[in-house]
Amino acid sequence: MDRGSAKHTRRVDEQQKHETEGMVRGGGPTHAEEWKEPEPMPIPGEEAATHAYAPGHEPGTPEGITQEGVDRRSELAKWLSDADFPAAKADLLRHVERSRTPDFITDLVRSLPDERFVNVAAVAEALGLGKERRRW
């Protein structure tokens, strides 16, 4: 008696046969494991459709800050996150010059008012990059 496999039981052999039958017969999908099937291609022109968001309401943009503000705040935080806060403008300027930050970050720090800042968010607010408003 030839079952086709000495590793599995007859039930497992039949199940595997059923799962591959569609591929053997017609070359189409088997529907045995749908998660393995490729996603359908978008209709021509459909992929070009983008969502239009109201200004200031783009995804990933907190209320009260523009997307440009988010990008600038991110760069600012990247270079100032390891500064010792609270810090005065002179302390932050020494920090960015020592860290060899990009010129535009150094210019932003130079344009700060002469005051003490408690964190990067306070620096960003002083630069007019917007203040994040949280809804509780």
N, C-alpha and C positions, 0 to 999 in steps of 0.2 A: 504494500500500500504506500503510494507516494503522496505525502502531504505537502511537499515543497520546502519544508524546513524542519530541521531537527532541533532547533533552538526554542521554538514556540509551540504552544498548544494549537490545536485545530481552530479554536475560537479566535485566537490572535492572528493566525494566518488568514482566516476569512475576513477579519476586520481590515487587515492591511490590503488584502485583495480589493475589497470594496472601496477603500480610500484612494487607491491608484487607478481604479477602473476608468475614470473619466479621462485621465491622461493617456492611458493605453489606447482607448478607443478613438477619442476625437481630438486629442491634443488640447482640450480646453481645461478650465479650472476644475478642481475636484470638489470644492466646497467642504472638504474634510477639515481643513484648517484655514479658515477665512483670513486669519490675521497674517498669513504668509502671502496672500494675494496682493499684487501691486494696486495702488490707488489709481482711480481713473484719471486720465489727462483732463485738464480744464478745457472748456469750450473756447475756441479762438475768440479773442477779445475779452473774455471773462477775466483773464489774469491781469489785464490792464486796469480793471475797475479798482479804484482805491476808495477808501473811506474818507470822507471829508469831515474834519472835526472843526468845531468852532475855535477861534483863536484863544489860546490859554487853556484849552480842554483836550489837548493831545494826550494820547495814552502815555503814562509814565511821567506826566507833568503835574506836580502838585498844584493845588489851587493857590493862586497868588504869585506864581512864577512862570515865566515863559520858557519855552524849550531852550532858547539861547541862554537864558539865565541858569537853567539846570546844567547845561554843558559847561558854562564858565564856573559855576559853583563846584562842579565835579573836578575840574582841573585845579581849581584853587585848593580844594580839600586834599587832592593828591599830593600837592607840594607843601601844604602847611599842616597836615595832620600830625606830623611828628614834632611840631614846634611846641615849646613850653608855654602853655596858656595858664593863666592870663598873661598877655603879652602886650607891650606897647608897640607902636609903629616901628620904632628904632630896633626893637628886638626881632620883630618879624622881618625887617629889611636885612639885618645881619644873617638871619636864618636862611633866607632865600639866596643871598649872595654866596653863603657858604655851601649851600646845596646845589649850586649851579642850575638853578631853575631856568625855564625858558624866559626870554626877554619880556613877553607879554605879562607873565605873572609878576616879574620884578617891577614892571611899570604899574601894574595894579596896586601892588603894595606901596610903591612910592606915592601913589595918588591918595592913599588913606589919610584921614584927618589924624592929627596928633592926639590920640587918646588910647586908652587901654581896652583891649578886647578879651572877652572871656573864652571865646571859641571861634572856630572857622565860620559858623553861621553868623556871628556878630560881625566878622570881617566882611562877609558877603553882603550883609544888610547895609553896612557902611558904604560899600561900593555901589549900592543901588541895584544889586542883582536880584532883588525881590526877597520877600519874607514868606516863608511857608506858613500857611494857615491850616491848622488841623481842626477838623470837625469832630467833636466828641459826642 
